Amino acid sequence: MTILNYPELMLVSEVCAVLRIHRATVVRWIREGKLRGFSLGIGKGGDHRIYRESVERYIDALNVIDPPDVDVEPEPTRTDTKYLYYQKYTHK
């Protein structure tokens, strides 16, 4: 997976959007060393920047593959279930 449309230094919100994780998780992963980045401020309120290359490496390490195109019928909704029940038990 490539994320070349993003700048070399990504915002926390951009990383959240790509990885679909919470902001606190991104900041924690920076502290733990899972993502390479840095803080622009002093204390807990500082903005963070994450290297795009670090995010790409994290994604590659997950061995994520695109799911195959499969036609899957949606599960019946509640109204569909009532209709199916009605059809099954009222018509002979």
KADADA-V710516 format. One record per residue. N is the residue number from 1. RES is the residue in three letters. BURIAL is b if it has 24 or more other C-alpha atoms within 12 Angstrom, else e. D_CENTER is the distance of its C-alpha to the mean C-alpha in Angstrom with 1 decimal. Layout:
N,RES,BURIAL,D_CENTER
N,RES,BURIAL,D_CENTER
//
This chain:
1,MET,e,12.8
2,THR,e,14.2
3,ILE,b,13.1
4,LEU,e,16.8
5,ASN,e,16.6
6,TYR,e,15.6
7,PRO,e,18.5
8,GLU,e,19.6
9,LEU,b,18.7
10,MET,b,15.4
11,LEU,b,15.1
12,VAL,b,13.0
13,SER,e,11.6
14,GLU,b,10.7
15,VAL,b,8.9
16,CYS,e,7.0
17,ALA,e,6.2
18,VAL,b,5.7
19,LEU,e,3.7
20,ARG,e,2.2
21,ILE,e,5.5
22,HIS,e,9.0
23,ARG,e,11.6
24,ALA,e,13.8
25,THR,e,11.7
26,VAL,b,11.6
27,VAL,b,15.4
28,ARG,e,16.1
29,TRP,b,14.7
30,ILE,b,17.0
31,ARG,e,19.8
32,GLU,e,19.4
33,GLY,e,19.3
34,LYS,e,16.1
35,LEU,b,15.2
36,ARG,b,18.3
37,GLY,b,18.9
38,PHE,b,21.5
39,SER,b,22.5
40,LEU,e,24.7
41,GLY,e,26.4
42,ILE,e,28.4
43,GLY,e,27.3
44,LYS,e,24.2
45,GLY,e,24.0
46,GLY,e,23.5
47,ASP,e,20.8
48,HIS,b,18.8
49,ARG,b,18.2
50,ILE,b,16.2
51,TYR,b,17.6
52,ARG,b,15.6
53,GLU,b,17.3
54,SER,b,15.9
55,VAL,b,12.2
56,GLU,b,13.5
57,ARG,e,15.4
58,TYR,b,12.6
59,ILE,e,10.7
60,ASP,e,14.2
61,ALA,e,15.1
62,LEU,e,12.5
63,ASN,e,14.5
64,VAL,e,11.7
65,ILE,e,13.7
66,ASP,e,13.4
67,PRO,e,14.6
68,PRO,e,18.2
69,ASP,e,19.3
70,VAL,e,20.8
71,ASP,e,22.6
72,VAL,e,21.8
73,GLU,e,23.8
74,PRO,e,22.2
75,GLU,e,23.5
76,PRO,e,26.4
77,THR,e,26.1
78,ARG,e,28.5
79,THR,e,31.0
80,ASP,e,30.8
81,THR,e,31.6
82,LYS,e,34.5
83,TYR,e,35.7
84,LEU,e,35.5
85,TYR,e,37.4
86,TYR,e,40.0
87,GLN,e,40.4
88,LYS,e,40.8
89,TYR,e,43.3
90,THR,e,45.3
91,HIS,e,46.3
92,LYS,e,48.6
//
